[in-house]
Amino acid sequence: MLGTASRMQGSEQIEGRPRVRLRRSPVHRRPSHGAATPPPNRLFLGRGPEPPPGGLMRSRPALALALAAIAALAMPAVSAAKPGAKKKGGPSYYVSLGDSLSVGVQPNSSGASVETGQGYADQLAKLKRTKRNKLKLIKLGCGGERTDTMMVGGKCQYGKDFRIRYSSKRKGSQLSAAEHFLREHRGHIAFVTIDIGANNVDTCAKAGSVDLACINKGVAGIKADTPKIIKRLRRAAGKKVRIVAMNLYDPFLADYLDPSTRPIATASLALAGQVNGTIRDASLHSGANAIADVFGAFQSADQTMVSYKGQSVPRDVERICTLTWMCVPAPVGPNIHANRDGYAVIARTFKPLV
């Protein structure tokens, strides 16, 4: 999501294995007829008669075969634990990572940005959950997160594998918490989604103009940091877990409604293309399985003229007004976050890819 801090009321300050028992045979006393004494302390399996005198050598092959069979039965329990392979039984986890979109942020009635249970992660979990898979959603996202803070912290504080609170005081990081959770739950991770990069550029348009130097710096950060993030997630999750990232919709399109800011709406499409291209390449070349095309799902480049509240506007403008809070008057808007319907579109875009 491309956006601008000035568009948000409250900015990004978010409120809110089979065991075989072996036993020893009793020690035999020397028979009176002088037969040899069987070796003491030999092992035999289960219950049953002792081998007759002189028959021990004949029993050894059978014993060896039995032990070999036991070893063979035990091997699958070891080989099944391949990195990233899903284990049968128990819960299955969907790990959601990213910025405010990943935790469903929307404005409340006074315009403050708050986390909700209507985000794309919440809706995607419902779409993918069945009685069989027992899918559980783990949300580690943090409103206001950039690619750099995701790695080093500074927006939210984290424990080993959970988020504690919003704070500028560094304690853990989202990426470290995600790595810990993924490793601790190997074999039970269904999939991972991530949206990150929007806040690298969300302050680059203000006062009716776009700061190109700011955009370039933000894009450079996305290009440098995203491969590090995805590679670390891949190592922690294993080779088989699907990791799907997403590109961003363009909230600047809402500037079309005001003739004085319409040039920003026009220029924003090219800038969104630059940002989204960087996210795509940096993610796919580093281990992500796919990119959810949210930009396309929001019809962000459809210039067909349609009607919106009595005005003739391009469809991409109508879509951004319908699926986000960008065109809502104060005090609730304008706000760069998706609304419930917008988050539903994002969830459906992710669904076939995870």
N, C-alpha and C positions, 0 to 999 in steps of 0.2 A: 504494500500500500504506500503509494506516494502521498505525502501529506505535509502539512505545515503546522507547527506548534501554535501559531496564531489562530488556526482554524479550530482548535480544541478548547472548550471551556474546561479549565483545570489541567490543560496540557496532558502529560503522561503521568501525572501524580494519581495513581489508581488507589481508590479507597476499597478499600476492601481485600533293594536287590534270596538258587535255592540254598539254604544252608543245610549241609550234611553233617550229622553228628558222628564223629569218630570216637570209639571207646576202646580201651585196652582190654585184651583177653586176660583171664586170670592166669597166674603163674602155675604151671603144671608140676606136680611132683613126679620123680622118676618112677616109672611102672616097675612092679616087682619082677616082670619077665625080662628086665634089662633093656627094654627098648630105649632109644635115644630120647632125650628130653627135648620137646619143642622149644624153640627160642622164646624166652619170656618177653613180654612187652611188645609183641607184634600187634599191628593194628588190623581190625577187621570192620567191615561196614554193617551196620544194622544188627539185627538179631538173627541167630541161626546156629546150627551145629558147628563145632570146631572141625577143621579139616583133619582126616585120619592121619595117624603117624605115617610118615613117609610121603604124605600127599601134599605137603606144603609147597613143594616146587611146582606141582601141577596147578596149584591155586593162584600162584603169582600172576600168570598172564591174565586171568580173569580179574584179579584185583587191579592190575594196571589198566585194563580196559575200562573198568568202572570209574577209576580216578580220572581217566582221560575224558570220559563222558561228562563227568561233573564239571571239569574245567571248561569243556565246550559249552555247557549250559550257562556257565557264569560269564563267558566272554561277551555276549550281547549287552549285558548290563554296563559294560565298560565302553564298548565301541559305540553305543547309542548316544553317548554324550558328546556329539560333535559340536563344535562351536557354531552357535546360531541355529542349530536344529531344534525344532519344536518338540517338546516332550509331551507324551500323552497324559491326560489327567491334570487336575489342578487348574488354577486360573490362567487366563491369557491376558496380556497387557497391551494396551495402546498407549504409547508415550507421545504426548503432544508438547512440542517445544516452540519457542519463538517469542514474539513480542505481544502487544496488547490484543491483536486479533486472535492469538492462540488461547487466550483466556476470556474471549467473548466480551471485551469491553464495549460499553455503550454509554451515552449520556443519560443521567437521571433527569428528573423534572426540573432541577435547578441548573442543569448543564454540566454538572461534575461527571467526569468519566469514571465509571465503576465497572467492576467485573460482574458478569452475569452467567447464568447457566444456559444461555441461548447461543453461544459461540459455535463456530464450525466444528470444533473438536467435540463438543457435547452432542451436536447433531450427527456427526459422522460416527461416533461411538454407538448411537442408537441405531443408525442404518446398518452397521456391521455386527451388532450384538445379536446372538441367538441363544436358545436354551442350551445348546451344545457347547459353544465356545466360551461361555462365562466371561465375556470380554469386560475388562476393567479399564477405565480411563485414568491415566496419570498425567495431570497437567503441571508442568514445571515452568511454563512460560512466565514472562515478566513484562508488564507494560512499560514502554519506553526503552526496551532493550535494543542495543545496537550490536553489530557484529563483534566489535571489540569488547564491550561490556559482557557479552555472553560468555566470553572466554575468561575474563579476569574479574568480573563482578563490578559492583558500583551502582546498580539500580535496585537489585533485590538481594537479600541475604539468604543463604542456603545452608542446610545441614548436609549430612552425607548424601541423601537422595531425596530431599524434599525442600520446598521453599518455606522460608520462615516468615519474612516480611519485606515490605518495600523499605529500602534504606540506602542512602548514598554511602554509608559506612561499609566498607568491603568486608564480607564474610562469606567465603565460598564463591561459587559461580554456578550459573545454570548448566554450563557444559560439564563441569566436574560432577554435579549432582546427577545429571543424565548418564554420564559414563558409569558412575557407581551403581545406579539402578539397573542399567542394562546388563552389567557384569553379574550382579547379584541375582538376576532373574533370567539368566541364559536358559534357552529352551522354552521360555514362557512368554517371549515377546512376539506379539502378533505383527505389529508394524510401528513405524515412527513417522510422524509428520513434523515439518518445521517451516516456519515463515520467519524470515529475518532479512533485514536490509532496509526496510522502510524508514526507520528512524535515523539511518545514515544520511538521508537526504530531506527529511521532513521540514527542515527550517530554511530550505533553499529558495522559497518563493514567498515574498512578502512585499508589502508596500507597492503592489501592482507590478512587480517585476520579478524575474528569475535570476538568481545569482549563479552564474555558470561555474565560477571557481568553486563554489560550495558544492554544486552537483558533481563536479569532477573529483573533488576530494572524497565525497561520499561514495562514489562509484569505485574509486581506488581502494577504499576500505573494504567494500564488499568483495572486490576481486582478490585482495590479499588475505582476508580473514575466512571467507566461506570455505575454501578448500581445507583449511586447518580444522574447522568445525566438523565438516562432513567426514573427513578421514578419521578423526578421533571417535566420532559416533560409530562409524563402520567397524573400527577395531573393537570397540566395546560391545557392539551388538552381535558381531559375527557376520559371516558372508551371506547367510540366507535370509536374514531379516530385511524386509523392504523398508527403505528410507525414502520418503517422498517429500520434496520441497515444493514451494509454490512461488509463482510470480505475483505481481502486484496489480491491483486495479488503480485507476488514475482519478483521485478525487478532485484534482485541479480542473477537471472538465466542468465542474459546477460554476467556474468563473465565467462561463459562456453567458450565463443569465444576466450579467451586468456588462453593458457595452464598454464600460471603462476598464474592465479586467478581462475582456474577451481575448485579447492577445495572449494572455497566460494560458488559457484553455487550449488555444491553437498550438502554442509551443510545447505544451506539456506532453503531447502524444509522442513527439520525437524523443523527449527526455525519458519518458516511461519506457520507450523501446530500448534506450541505452541501458537503463538500470536493469530491466528484465532480461536483456541479453546477457548481461554480466552475471546475474543470479543463475540463469540457465547453464551457462558454460562452466562457471565455477563449481556448481553443484554436481552436474552430470560427469564432469571430468575427475571428480574426487571420490566417487562412490555412491552417489544418490542414484536410485533406480529410475526415477521419473520426476517430471515437473508438472504440477497441477496448473493448468493454464487458466488462472483466475481472470487475467486481463481479457482473454477471449470470451470467457463465460459471462463477463459483464458487458460484452459487445462494445469494448472500449475503443474500437476504431471504425464503428459503423456510423457513417455520415448521413444515412437516410433521414430525411426530415420527417418528424412525427410531431404530434401535438402533446404538450405538457402544460397543464393548467392554463389553457388559453393561448399559449405561445407555441410557435413553430420552432422546434429545436432539433438538432441532430439526435439520433437514437442513443448514441453513447452518453449524451448529456442527460437524456430522460432516464436512462438506466442508472446512472450514478446518483441521480436525485431520488429514484425509487428504491434503490438498494443500500443507500447509506443515509447518514444524517446531515449531509453537506448542504442540502437545500432547505433545511428546516430553520425557521426564524429563531432568534434569541428568545428566551435564554437557553433553550435546549440545544440549538444549533447555532451556526454551522459546526459540525463535528465530523472528522474524517473517518470515523469507524462505521463498519457495516451495521445495518439493523438486522432484526431476526431473519427477514427474507434474504438479505444479502449474505448472511452467514450460511443460510440453507443452500444458496447457490454454490458457495465455496465448498461446503460439505459434499454436495453431489458431484462436484468436479474432482474431488479427492477419491471418492468411493471406488471407481473402477481401477484405480492405480495402486491401491493398498492391499 
